Amino acid sequence: MFDRYRIRDRRPKGCHFWLLSFSFLVVACLSASIAAPQQKSATGISTSPELEYQDPEIRALLAPNEGGCVQRNVATAVDNAERAILIADSRKLIHDRALIESALAVALVGQGKIDAAFKTFQQALQDAIDSRNEVLQADTLISLASQAQMKGNTSQAMSLAERALNIAERNSSLYERARALGELGRLNLLAGKTDEAAGACSRLCALRLSLARLSAQTHSISIGFPALIAERQRW
């Protein structure tokens, strides 16, 4: 009886847990808004060069469609990724191969081949390390953290997510920092570590505010500078 109540007391309080859960719903939206400037689509929005294919043939084979969406047919996506890997191997393109393996792993998850998918993520991580692509390293580590959590190894999942966060902070990748913080917050929340979860949420919110200030400053400069030139031309 005493043990049962002691265990219950260690759980997050109802209101506190609900507030944190709601916070991470907000965090998901914040992550999306942080990611937006770093994504690439048919609309011309730029992306990090570390996440772009360098070979034109591979890029054409795996490019999103005109609507900016990835290929919806999972079987086709897997087939194209396997063809692209052959091209990358023949041309010794480690950078592209790492990206292709990451895309292939996602497609394999879509087919329900979880073990094969995470084995492919491991290969992508090694190629990302060999090609010194830290942005992809962080991205892949977060995916591997999800695998560890699925297998019940929360401590390993947190270790991988923290490793991803350290890499993302080192190379100033806002998107990967947001993903890593969100993953750490989620893992801590699932483990009942509400203080740590709240800390991750606060850091992600601060990251969003910093990005918003930077965006506002850039916008002000882009508007103010032409106005200043126009004013001086009057004189």
C-alpha positions as CSV (number, residue, x, y, z in Angstrom):
1,M,0.0,0.0,0.0
2,F,2.7,2.4,1.0
3,D,4.8,1.6,-2.1
4,R,1.8,2.2,-4.3
5,Y,1.2,5.7,-3.0
6,R,4.9,6.4,-3.1
7,I,5.1,5.5,-6.8
8,R,2.0,7.6,-7.4
9,D,3.5,10.6,-5.8
10,R,6.5,10.5,-8.1
11,R,4.2,11.0,-11.1
12,P,3.6,14.4,-12.5
13,K,0.8,16.3,-10.9
14,G,-2.3,16.3,-13.1
15,C,-2.4,20.0,-13.8
16,H,1.4,20.3,-14.2
17,F,1.5,17.3,-16.6
18,W,-1.4,18.7,-18.6
19,L,0.3,22.1,-18.9
20,L,3.5,20.5,-20.1
21,S,1.6,18.3,-22.6
22,F,-0.1,21.4,-24.0
23,S,3.3,23.2,-24.1
24,F,4.7,20.5,-26.3
25,L,1.7,20.8,-28.7
26,V,2.8,24.5,-29.0
27,V,6.4,23.4,-29.3
28,A,5.5,21.3,-32.4
29,C,4.1,24.5,-34.0
30,L,7.3,26.4,-33.0
31,S,9.5,23.7,-34.5
32,A,7.6,23.9,-37.8
33,S,8.0,27.7,-37.9
34,I,11.7,27.4,-37.2
35,A,12.1,24.8,-39.9
36,A,10.3,26.8,-42.5
37,P,13.2,29.1,-43.5
38,Q,15.5,26.2,-43.8
39,Q,13.4,23.9,-46.0
40,K,13.4,23.8,-49.8
41,S,10.4,23.4,-52.0
42,A,9.2,24.2,-55.4
43,T,8.3,27.7,-54.2
44,G,12.0,28.5,-54.0
45,I,12.6,28.5,-50.3
46,S,16.2,27.8,-49.6
47,T,17.5,24.9,-47.6
48,S,20.8,24.1,-45.8
49,P,23.4,23.1,-48.4
50,E,24.3,20.1,-46.2
51,L,20.9,18.6,-46.9
52,E,21.0,19.1,-50.7
53,Y,22.1,16.5,-53.3
54,Q,25.3,17.6,-55.1
55,D,24.9,15.4,-58.2
56,P,22.3,16.7,-60.7
57,E,21.2,13.2,-61.8
58,I,20.6,12.1,-58.2
59,R,18.8,15.4,-57.4
60,A,16.5,14.9,-60.4
61,L,15.8,11.3,-59.4
62,L,14.9,12.1,-55.8
63,A,13.5,15.7,-56.2
64,P,10.1,16.6,-54.8
65,N,7.3,17.0,-57.3
66,E,6.1,20.4,-58.5
67,G,3.9,20.9,-55.4
68,G,6.9,20.5,-53.2
69,C,5.9,17.1,-51.9
70,V,8.0,14.0,-51.7
71,Q,7.1,11.0,-53.8
72,R,3.9,9.5,-52.4
73,N,4.4,6.0,-53.7
74,V,6.6,4.4,-51.1
75,A,7.6,1.5,-53.3
76,T,8.7,4.0,-56.0
77,A,10.6,6.1,-53.4
78,V,12.5,3.0,-52.3
79,D,13.3,1.9,-55.8
80,N,14.5,5.4,-56.8
81,A,16.6,5.6,-53.6
82,E,18.3,2.3,-54.3
83,R,19.0,3.4,-57.9
84,A,20.5,6.7,-56.5
85,I,22.7,4.8,-54.1
86,L,24.2,2.8,-57.1
87,I,24.9,6.1,-58.8
88,A,26.5,7.6,-55.7
89,D,28.6,4.5,-55.2
90,S,29.8,4.5,-58.8
91,R,30.8,8.2,-58.5
92,K,32.1,7.9,-54.9
93,L,29.7,10.6,-53.7
94,I,29.7,10.0,-49.9
95,H,27.8,13.2,-49.2
96,D,25.0,12.3,-51.5
97,R,24.9,8.6,-50.4
98,A,24.4,9.7,-46.8
99,L,21.4,11.8,-47.8
100,I,20.0,9.0,-50.0
101,E,20.3,6.5,-47.2
102,S,18.4,8.8,-44.9
103,A,15.7,9.2,-47.5
104,L,15.6,5.4,-48.0
105,A,15.3,4.8,-44.3
106,V,12.2,7.1,-44.1
107,A,10.7,5.2,-47.1
108,L,11.4,1.9,-45.4
109,V,9.6,3.1,-42.3
110,G,6.6,3.9,-44.5
111,Q,6.7,0.2,-45.7
112,G,6.7,-1.0,-42.1
113,K,10.3,-2.4,-42.3
114,I,11.4,-0.8,-39.1
115,D,14.6,-2.9,-38.5
116,A,15.8,-2.4,-42.1
117,A,15.0,1.3,-41.7
118,F,17.1,1.9,-38.6
119,K,19.9,-0.2,-40.0
120,T,19.9,2.2,-43.0
121,F,19.8,5.2,-40.6
122,Q,23.0,3.8,-39.0
123,Q,24.6,3.6,-42.4
124,A,23.5,7.2,-43.1
125,L,25.0,8.3,-39.8
126,Q,28.4,6.7,-40.6
127,D,28.4,8.3,-44.1
128,A,27.4,11.6,-42.6
129,I,30.4,11.3,-40.2
130,D,32.7,10.3,-43.1
131,S,31.6,13.3,-45.2
132,R,31.7,15.6,-42.2
133,N,28.0,16.5,-42.7
134,E,27.1,17.6,-39.1
135,V,23.6,18.8,-40.0
136,L,22.7,15.3,-41.3
137,Q,24.5,13.7,-38.3
138,A,22.2,15.6,-35.9
139,D,19.1,14.8,-38.0
140,T,20.0,11.0,-38.1
141,L,20.8,10.9,-34.4
142,I,17.3,12.1,-33.6
143,S,15.8,9.4,-35.8
144,L,18.0,6.8,-34.0
145,A,16.9,8.2,-30.6
146,S,13.3,7.4,-31.7
147,Q,14.4,3.8,-32.3
148,A,16.0,3.5,-28.9
149,Q,12.8,4.9,-27.2
150,M,10.6,2.5,-29.2
151,K,12.8,-0.4,-27.8
152,G,12.3,1.0,-24.2
153,N,15.9,2.3,-23.9
154,T,15.0,5.8,-22.8
155,S,18.5,6.6,-21.4
156,Q,20.1,5.8,-24.8
157,A,17.4,7.8,-26.5
158,M,18.2,10.8,-24.4
159,S,21.9,10.4,-24.9
160,L,21.5,10.3,-28.7
161,A,19.2,13.3,-28.6
162,E,21.6,15.3,-26.4
163,R,24.4,14.3,-28.9
164,A,22.3,15.7,-31.7
165,L,21.7,18.9,-29.8
166,N,25.4,19.4,-29.1
167,I,26.2,19.0,-32.8
168,A,23.3,21.3,-33.9
169,E,24.5,24.0,-31.5
170,R,28.0,23.7,-32.7
171,N,27.0,24.2,-36.4
172,S,24.2,26.7,-35.7
173,S,21.5,24.6,-37.3
174,L,18.2,26.1,-36.0
175,Y,16.0,23.3,-37.4
176,E,18.1,20.5,-35.9
177,R,18.3,22.4,-32.6
178,A,14.6,22.6,-32.6
179,R,14.1,18.9,-33.4
180,A,16.6,17.9,-30.7
181,L,15.1,20.1,-28.0
182,G,11.6,18.8,-28.9
183,E,12.8,15.2,-28.8
184,L,14.5,15.7,-25.4
185,G,11.4,17.4,-24.0
186,R,9.2,14.6,-25.2
187,L,11.5,11.9,-23.8
188,N,11.8,13.7,-20.4
189,L,8.0,14.1,-20.3
190,L,7.5,10.4,-21.0
191,A,10.0,9.6,-18.3
192,G,8.1,11.8,-15.8
193,K,10.9,14.3,-15.6
194,T,8.7,17.3,-15.8
195,D,11.3,19.9,-14.8
196,E,13.7,18.7,-17.5
197,A,10.9,18.7,-20.0
198,A,9.8,22.2,-19.1
199,G,13.5,23.3,-19.5
200,A,13.6,21.9,-23.0
201,C,10.3,23.6,-23.8
202,S,11.6,26.9,-22.5
203,R,14.8,26.7,-24.5
204,L,12.8,26.0,-27.7
205,C,10.6,28.9,-27.1
206,A,13.6,31.1,-26.5
207,L,15.1,29.8,-29.8
208,R,11.8,30.8,-31.6
209,L,11.9,34.3,-30.1
210,S,15.5,34.8,-31.2
211,L,14.6,33.8,-34.7
212,A,11.7,36.1,-34.7
213,R,13.9,39.0,-33.6
214,L,16.5,38.2,-36.3
215,S,13.7,38.0,-38.9
216,A,12.3,41.4,-37.8
217,Q,15.7,43.0,-37.9
218,T,16.4,41.6,-41.4
219,H,13.0,42.8,-42.6
220,S,13.6,46.3,-41.1
221,I,17.0,46.6,-42.9
222,S,15.5,45.4,-46.2
223,I,12.9,48.1,-46.0
224,G,14.9,50.9,-44.3
225,F,18.0,50.7,-46.5
226,P,16.2,51.4,-49.9
227,A,14.3,54.2,-48.1
228,L,17.5,55.8,-46.9
229,I,19.0,55.7,-50.4
230,A,15.8,57.2,-51.9
231,E,15.9,60.0,-49.2
232,R,19.6,60.8,-50.0
233,Q,18.9,60.9,-53.7
234,R,16.4,63.7,-53.1
235,W,19.2,65.8,-51.7
